[in-house]
Protein backbone atom coordinates (compact mmCIF):
# COMPACT_ATOMS: atom_id res chain seq x y z
CA UNK A 1 0.00 0.00 0.00
CA UNK A 2 1.28 3.45 -0.93
CA UNK A 3 0.23 6.94 0.09
CA UNK A 4 -0.69 9.90 -2.07
CA UNK A 5 -0.78 13.40 -0.62
CA UNK A 6 -3.76 15.44 -1.80
CA UNK A 7 -3.10 19.17 -1.34
CA UNK A 8 -6.45 20.91 -1.57
CA UNK A 9 -6.59 23.56 1.16
CA UNK A 10 -4.15 26.45 0.73
CA UNK A 11 -5.41 28.58 3.62
CA UNK A 12 -2.15 28.54 5.55
CA UNK A 13 -0.45 30.83 8.07
CA UNK A 14 0.95 34.08 6.60
CA UNK A 15 -1.47 34.00 3.63
CA UNK A 16 -0.67 34.48 -0.04
CA UNK A 17 2.78 36.10 0.36
CA UNK A 18 4.12 32.86 1.85
CA UNK A 19 1.92 30.41 -0.04
CA UNK A 20 4.57 29.57 -2.65
CA UNK A 21 7.41 28.86 -0.20
CA UNK A 22 5.14 26.85 2.10
CA UNK A 23 3.79 24.79 -0.79
CA UNK A 24 7.35 24.13 -1.94
CA UNK A 25 8.30 22.96 1.56
CA UNK A 26 5.25 20.67 1.80
CA UNK A 27 5.90 19.13 -1.63
CA UNK A 28 9.60 18.61 -0.98
CA UNK A 29 8.90 17.02 2.40
CA UNK A 30 6.27 14.67 0.93
CA UNK A 31 8.55 13.73 -1.95
CA UNK A 32 11.46 12.97 0.35
CA UNK A 33 9.18 11.06 2.74
CA UNK A 34 8.27 8.62 -0.02
CA UNK A 35 4.73 9.60 -0.99
CA UNK A 36 3.96 7.84 -4.26
CA UNK A 37 2.07 10.82 -5.70
CA UNK A 38 1.03 14.37 -5.00
CA UNK A 39 -2.30 15.67 -6.28
CA UNK A 40 -4.24 18.91 -6.35
CA UNK A 41 -7.90 19.64 -7.01
CA UNK A 42 -9.01 21.08 -10.32
CA UNK A 43 -11.11 23.86 -8.85
CA UNK A 44 -10.90 27.62 -9.12
CA UNK A 45 -12.94 28.34 -6.01
CA UNK A 46 -12.20 26.67 -2.69
CA UNK A 47 -14.65 23.89 -1.79
CA UNK A 48 -13.33 23.37 1.76
CA UNK A 49 -14.40 26.11 4.11
CA UNK A 50 -15.74 28.98 2.04
CA UNK A 51 -15.29 29.74 -1.68
CA UNK A 52 -13.32 32.86 -0.78
CA UNK A 53 -10.49 30.87 0.80
CA UNK A 54 -7.28 30.45 -1.17
CA UNK A 55 -7.32 28.18 -4.24
CA UNK A 56 -4.70 27.70 -6.95
CA UNK A 57 -5.24 26.78 -10.59
CA UNK A 58 -4.34 23.13 -10.97
CA UNK A 59 -1.88 22.85 -13.86
CA UNK A 60 0.07 25.98 -12.91
CA UNK A 61 0.37 24.50 -9.41
CA UNK A 62 1.47 21.11 -10.77
CA UNK A 63 4.21 22.76 -12.80
CA UNK A 64 5.41 24.46 -9.63
CA UNK A 65 5.30 21.12 -7.79
CA UNK A 66 7.31 19.45 -10.55
CA UNK A 67 10.13 21.90 -9.90
CA UNK A 68 10.15 21.10 -6.18
CA UNK A 69 9.95 17.29 -6.35
CA UNK A 70 12.04 14.53 -7.88
CA UNK A 71 10.18 11.25 -7.65
CA UNK A 72 6.46 11.60 -6.80
CA UNK A 73 3.87 11.28 -9.56
CA UNK A 74 1.87 14.46 -10.17
CA UNK A 75 -1.82 14.73 -11.04
CA UNK A 76 -5.15 16.43 -10.55
CA UNK A 77 -7.73 14.65 -8.47
CA UNK A 78 -9.45 15.23 -10.83
CA UNK A 79 -9.68 17.52 -13.86
CA UNK A 80 -13.18 18.61 -14.82
CA UNK A 81 -13.42 17.60 -18.46
CA UNK A 82 -15.26 20.73 -19.57
CA UNK A 83 -12.74 23.15 -18.04
CA UNK A 84 -10.27 22.69 -20.91
CA UNK A 85 -10.71 21.50 -24.45
CA UNK A 86 -9.12 18.04 -24.76
CA UNK A 87 -6.38 19.10 -27.17
CA UNK A 88 -5.17 21.69 -24.67
CA UNK A 89 -5.55 19.25 -21.78
CA UNK A 90 -3.47 16.59 -23.53
CA UNK A 91 -0.81 19.22 -24.23
CA UNK A 92 -0.78 20.39 -20.60
CA UNK A 93 -0.38 16.85 -19.25
CA UNK A 94 2.29 16.08 -21.84
CA UNK A 95 4.19 19.24 -20.90
CA UNK A 96 4.00 18.29 -17.22
CA UNK A 97 5.23 14.79 -18.05
CA UNK A 98 8.19 15.99 -20.09
CA UNK A 99 9.29 18.67 -17.64
CA UNK A 100 8.91 16.37 -14.62
CA UNK A 101 10.90 13.57 -16.20
CA UNK A 102 7.92 11.29 -16.85
CA UNK A 103 5.94 11.74 -13.62
CA UNK A 104 2.60 13.05 -14.86
CA UNK A 105 -0.77 11.33 -14.63
CA UNK A 106 -4.03 12.44 -16.19
CA UNK A 107 -6.69 12.53 -13.51
CA UNK A 108 -10.06 13.27 -15.08
CA UNK A 109 -13.78 13.22 -14.42
CA UNK A 110 -17.08 14.63 -15.68
CA UNK A 111 -17.01 17.80 -13.49
CA UNK A 112 -19.70 18.77 -11.00
CA UNK A 113 -19.22 22.29 -9.63
CA UNK A 114 -21.87 24.29 -11.45
CA UNK A 115 -21.69 27.25 -9.05
CA UNK A 116 -17.98 27.72 -9.69
CA UNK A 117 -18.43 27.31 -13.42
CA UNK A 118 -21.29 29.78 -13.69
CA UNK A 119 -19.47 32.23 -11.47
CA UNK A 120 -16.41 32.37 -13.72
CA UNK A 121 -18.23 31.93 -17.00
CA UNK A 122 -16.93 28.44 -17.68
CA UNK A 123 -18.75 26.09 -20.04
CA UNK A 124 -20.96 23.73 -18.02
CA UNK A 125 -23.40 21.66 -20.10
CA UNK A 126 -25.93 19.17 -18.68
CA UNK A 127 -24.74 15.93 -17.09
CA UNK A 128 -25.37 13.68 -20.09
CA UNK A 129 -23.35 15.95 -22.35
CA UNK A 130 -20.49 16.19 -19.86
CA UNK A 131 -20.17 12.40 -19.92
CA UNK A 132 -20.24 12.37 -23.71
CA UNK A 133 -17.46 14.94 -23.70
CA UNK A 134 -15.54 12.90 -21.12
CA UNK A 135 -15.47 9.88 -23.40
CA UNK A 136 -14.39 11.94 -26.40
CA UNK A 137 -11.69 13.67 -24.35
CA UNK A 138 -10.32 10.31 -23.23
CA UNK A 139 -10.14 9.15 -26.84
CA UNK A 140 -8.40 12.36 -27.94
CA UNK A 141 -5.89 12.34 -25.09
CA UNK A 142 -4.95 8.73 -25.73
CA UNK A 143 -4.40 9.42 -29.40
CA UNK A 144 -2.30 12.50 -28.70
CA UNK A 145 -0.25 10.69 -26.07
CA UNK A 146 0.58 8.04 -28.68
CA UNK A 147 1.37 10.43 -31.51
CA UNK A 148 -1.68 9.66 -33.66
CA UNK A 149 -2.12 12.92 -35.62
CA UNK A 150 -5.16 11.90 -37.67
CA UNK A 151 -8.16 14.27 -37.49
CA UNK A 152 -10.80 13.59 -34.84
CA UNK A 153 -14.45 14.11 -35.72
CA UNK A 154 -16.62 13.57 -32.68
CA UNK A 155 -20.06 14.72 -31.64
CA UNK A 156 -18.67 17.55 -29.51
CA UNK A 157 -15.04 17.94 -30.54
CA UNK A 158 -13.56 18.28 -34.01
CA UNK A 159 -9.76 18.46 -34.24
CA UNK A 160 -8.00 18.85 -37.58
CA UNK A 161 -4.58 17.48 -36.57
CA UNK A 162 -3.68 15.92 -33.23
CA UNK A 163 -0.06 17.04 -33.32
CA UNK A 164 1.62 16.69 -29.91
CA UNK A 165 5.35 17.39 -29.97
CA UNK A 166 7.21 16.42 -27.91
CA UNK A 167 5.43 13.23 -26.96
CA UNK A 168 5.18 12.24 -23.29
CA UNK A 169 8.12 10.48 -21.67
CA UNK A 170 5.85 8.07 -19.77
CA UNK A 171 5.37 4.76 -21.56
CA UNK A 172 3.06 3.66 -22.98
CA UNK A 173 1.49 7.00 -21.94
CA UNK A 174 0.88 9.08 -18.81
CA UNK A 175 -1.38 6.88 -16.69
CA UNK A 176 -5.04 7.84 -16.89
CA UNK A 177 -6.99 7.93 -13.64
CA UNK A 178 -10.75 8.40 -13.75
CA UNK A 179 -12.31 9.68 -10.56
CA UNK A 180 -15.82 8.86 -9.40
CA UNK A 181 -18.03 5.91 -8.66
CA UNK A 182 -20.89 6.34 -11.12
CA UNK A 183 -21.94 2.82 -11.97
CA UNK A 184 -23.43 3.23 -15.45
CA UNK A 185 -20.87 5.51 -17.11
CA UNK A 186 -17.87 6.41 -14.94
CA UNK A 187 -16.87 2.88 -14.01
CA UNK A 188 -17.58 1.71 -17.55
CA UNK A 189 -15.16 4.35 -18.82
CA UNK A 190 -12.60 3.10 -16.28
CA UNK A 191 -12.90 -0.39 -17.71
CA UNK A 192 -12.68 0.89 -21.28
CA UNK A 193 -10.00 3.59 -21.09
CA UNK A 194 -8.29 4.00 -17.72
CA UNK A 195 -5.19 2.70 -16.02
CA UNK A 196 -6.44 3.67 -12.58
CA UNK A 197 -9.64 4.53 -10.73
CA UNK A 198 -10.27 6.59 -7.63
CA UNK A 199 -13.15 5.88 -5.29
CA UNK A 200 -14.22 7.51 -2.05
CA UNK A 201 -13.97 5.63 1.23
CA UNK A 202 -17.72 5.04 1.54
CA UNK A 203 -19.68 1.99 2.78
CA UNK A 204 -20.61 1.14 -0.82
CA UNK A 205 -17.00 0.88 -1.99
CA UNK A 206 -17.01 -2.93 -2.21
CA UNK A 207 -20.10 -2.76 -4.37
CA UNK A 208 -18.40 -0.20 -6.62
CA UNK A 209 -15.50 -2.61 -7.12
CA UNK A 210 -17.96 -5.36 -8.04
CA UNK A 211 -19.54 -3.07 -10.62
CA UNK A 212 -16.12 -2.27 -12.05
CA UNK A 213 -15.35 -5.98 -12.23
CA UNK A 214 -18.56 -6.53 -14.21
CA UNK A 215 -17.72 -3.73 -16.63
CA UNK A 216 -14.25 -5.19 -17.12
CA UNK A 217 -15.79 -8.53 -18.03
CA UNK A 218 -18.07 -6.82 -20.56
CA UNK A 219 -15.20 -4.80 -22.06
CA UNK A 220 -12.81 -7.77 -22.13
CA UNK A 221 -10.47 -5.96 -19.73
CA UNK A 222 -8.34 -7.51 -17.00
CA UNK A 223 -9.79 -6.17 -13.74
CA UNK A 224 -6.49 -6.73 -11.95
CA UNK A 225 -4.64 -4.57 -14.48
CA UNK A 226 -6.49 -1.46 -13.25
CA UNK A 227 -4.94 0.31 -10.28
CA UNK A 228 -7.47 0.92 -7.49
CA UNK A 229 -7.01 4.03 -5.39
CA UNK A 230 -9.13 5.33 -2.54
CA UNK A 231 -9.60 8.82 -1.12
CA UNK A 232 -9.65 8.93 2.67
CA UNK A 233 -8.54 11.12 5.56
CA UNK A 234 -4.76 10.77 5.95
CA UNK A 235 -4.48 13.07 8.95
CA UNK A 236 -2.44 11.33 11.69
CA UNK A 237 -3.71 13.78 14.32
CA UNK A 238 -2.04 16.68 16.07
CA UNK A 239 0.10 14.37 18.21
CA UNK A 240 -0.17 11.15 16.23
CA UNK A 241 -3.32 10.03 18.02
CA UNK A 242 -4.95 8.83 14.78
CA UNK A 243 -2.03 6.73 13.55
CA UNK A 244 -3.50 3.41 14.69
CA UNK A 245 -6.91 4.17 13.20
CA UNK A 246 -5.32 5.26 9.95
CA UNK A 247 -3.25 2.08 9.68
CA UNK A 248 -6.38 0.02 10.32
CA UNK A 249 -8.26 1.88 7.57
CA UNK A 250 -5.45 1.43 5.06
CA UNK A 251 -5.13 -2.24 5.97
CA UNK A 252 -8.83 -2.77 5.31
CA UNK A 253 -8.70 -1.06 1.93
CA UNK A 254 -5.57 -2.96 0.96
CA UNK A 255 -7.53 -6.13 1.66
CA UNK A 256 -10.12 -4.98 -0.88
CA UNK A 257 -7.46 -4.57 -3.55
CA UNK A 258 -6.62 -0.89 -3.23
CA UNK A 259 -2.94 -0.11 -3.64
CA UNK A 260 -2.89 3.67 -3.10
CA UNK A 261 -4.57 5.74 -0.40
CA UNK A 262 -4.93 9.40 -1.43
CA UNK A 263 -5.80 11.95 1.17
CA UNK A 264 -5.64 15.39 2.67
CA UNK A 265 -3.68 16.04 5.82
CA UNK A 266 -5.28 18.77 7.93
CA UNK A 267 -2.76 21.48 8.68
CA UNK A 268 -0.24 19.96 6.29
CA UNK A 269 1.87 23.12 6.43
CA UNK A 270 3.03 21.69 9.79
CA UNK A 271 5.64 19.35 8.32
CA UNK A 272 5.71 17.27 11.49
CA UNK A 273 2.55 15.56 10.25
CA UNK A 274 4.30 14.41 7.09
CA UNK A 275 7.15 13.14 9.24
CA UNK A 276 4.68 11.18 11.37
CA UNK A 277 3.24 9.54 8.28
CA UNK A 278 6.76 8.72 7.07
CA UNK A 279 7.96 7.17 10.32
CA UNK A 280 4.83 5.58 11.78
CA UNK A 281 2.38 4.83 8.95
CA UNK A 282 4.42 4.03 5.86
CA UNK A 283 6.52 1.27 7.49
CA UNK A 284 3.33 -0.38 8.75
CA UNK A 285 1.61 -0.48 5.35
CA UNK A 286 4.43 -0.97 2.87
CA UNK A 287 3.99 -4.76 2.82
CA UNK A 288 0.19 -4.68 2.51
N, C-alpha and C positions, 0 to 999 in steps of 0.2 A: 504494500500500500504506500502511495506517495501523497504528498501534500501540495496543494496549489494555493498560493496566496491571492485572494481577491481584494484589490484595493478599490473601494467604492466611495468611501467617505473621506473627503479632503478638508473637513472642518477641523483644523489642527491649531495648536497654540501658535501665536504670533501671526496668524492669518496669511493673506496672499504674499506678502513680501518674503516670507520664509517657506512658502509652499514648495518651491522647486528644490531647495537644498534638503528639506525634510523628506520629500518623496525620493530623492536620490539616495539618502541614507537608508530609508526603508527598503528600497529595491536592492541595494547593495548587500544589506544585511540578510535579506531573504535569499538572495542568490548564493551568498557564501554559506548560509545555513543548510543549503541543499534542497530548497523548495524546487519541485519539478517544473513548475510554471508560475507565472505571474499574470494576472488578468485584471482588466478594468471593465467597467460598464460602458455601454454605448448609449449614454444619455447626455443631454445638454442641460437639463435641469436636475437638481438633486432629488432623489426619491427617498432618501433616508433623512428624517427630520423634516425640514421644510424646503420647498423648491428654491428658496433664496440662498440656501447654504452652498458652499463652494462645490463646483463640478467642473471637470476638465474634459475637453473633447478627446475622444478615445484614441484616434490614430496619431495625433500629435503627441499625446501622452505616451503611447507605446514606443514611438521613435525616441523620446527622451529616456524611457526605461531601457531601450536597447543599448544606449550609450553608457548606462550605469550598471549593466549586468554582463555576464560572460557565458552563462550556461543555461539559465532557466528559459523555457519556452515562453512566448509572449502572445497574448490573444485578448480579444474582447469576449466578454461573457454576458450577452452576445450582441453582435451587430444587428440592428434593425434593418431588414432588407430594403426597406423603402427610403432609408436615409441617404443612400448613395446609389447611383446607377451601377449595375454590376461590372461594367468595364472599368470604371474608376475604382471600385472596391477591389477587384482582382489586381489592379495596378498597385494600390496601396498595400495590400498584403504581400505582394511580390517584392515591393520596395523594402518593407520591413524585414522580409526573409533574407534578402540579399545583404542589407546593411547590418543585420544581426548575426550573420554567419550561418543562416539556415535554421533559425529558431522561431519562426512565425507559425502560427496556426490561424485558420479562419474559423472563428466562432460566429455563428449566424442563426437567426431566427426570424419569425414573421413580424416582429414589432408589436407593441401593445399600447404605448403611451400616447394616447390621442391628445391629451391636454398639452403636453410638451410640444407635440407636432403642430397643433393648431396655434399655439402661442408663438412659435417661431416661423410659422408659415411653411412648414415642411409638408411634403406630399404624404397623405395618409388615407389611402382608399379603404373600402370595406374589407372585412376579414377574408372573405373568399378570394378577392383579388390579391390581397397580400400573400396568401399562400400560393397562388398561381405565379406571382412574381418571385417568390422564394424558390420554387422549382426551376424557373428559367434562370435565375441568378446562379444557382448551383451548377447548372449545365454550362453556363457561360464561364464561370470561374474555373471549372475543371478544364475546359478547352483552352483557356488562356494559360493556365498553369502548365499545360502540356505542349504549348506552342502551336496549337491548331488555329491557323489564321483565317480559316474559311468563314464567310459571312454567316451570321446567325439571324434567322427570321422567326421570331416567336410571336406570341399573341400580344405581349406587352413590350418587348424589347426587340429592336432591329439594329444590328451592328454590322457595318460594312466590311470591316477587317479586324480580326481579333489579335492584332499585333501586340506582343508583350515582350519587350526586350529591355533589360536582360530577363531571362527566365528565372524562376525561383531556384535557389540552391537545394532546398529540401527535395528529396526523392522518395517516391515518385512525384510528390507535390506537397505543399504545405498541408498538414493534416486538417481535415474539415470536421469541425465539431458543430452539431446541431443541438441547440438548447430548447428544452420544452418537453412536455409529456403528453401532448395531444395524441390521442390514440388512432384517429382516422387518417391524419395527414402527417403530422410532425414525425411520429415514429416510423411511418412508412417511408418518409424521405430519408430518415437515418438508415434504414435498411437498404435503400436504393443508392444513396449517394455518399454517406458519411463514413468517416474513419472513427468517429467518437460521438458519444451522446452525453448530455448532461441533464440529470434529473434532480429534482428537489428531494430533500430528506423528509418525505411525507409517508403516512401509513400505507398509502396505495403504491409505494414504490415497487414492491414485488410484483404486483399486478402489471405495472407498466413494463417491467422486464419481460413478463410473459407475453404481453402484446407485441413487444419488439421481436421476441423470438418467433412469434407467428408471422409477422411481416417478413422476417428474414427467410422463413421457409417458403413463403409465397414468391419472394423476389429471387430465390435461389442463392441467398447470401449466407455465408458462415457467421452465425451469431457470435461465436467466440472471437472472430476477427475484429469485432467492433469494440473499441475501448469504452468502458462504462465509467462515468464520473458522476459524483454526487456533490451537491452544494449543501453544506451544513455549517453550523457555527464552529469556527476553529479557535475561539477565544479560550485560552487556558485559565483565565481568571486573573485578578489583580495580583494575587500571591501564589498562583499555581493551583488554586483550590479546585479547578475544573479539569485538571489533567487526567485523573482517573476516569471520569465520566466521558471525556473526549476519546480516550483510548478505547473504552468500551464501545462507543458509537462507531468508531472507525473499524473496530474488529467485526462488529455486526455487519457493516456494509461490505467489508472485504469478503465475508462469508457468502454474500449475495452475488459476488462477482465484480464488484466495483474495485478499480485499481487506483483511482485518484479521488481524494477528498478536497474539493475546492472550498474556500470559505473566507469570510471576513474575520479580522481580529480587531475587536473593539479597542480603540486607543492604540492602534498599531504604531503610531509615532513614538511610543515608548518601546524602544528596541529590546527591552528586557523580555517582552512577551515573545518576540521572535526567538530569543535565546532559550526561553523555556521550552518552546516547541522543538527547537533543535536538540536540546539535551535530554528532555524527558518524554517527548511524544514520538519523535522520529525513530529512536532506537527500539521502541516498543512495537512499532508497526511495520518496520522495514521487511520483516519476514512474512507478513500476512499475505 
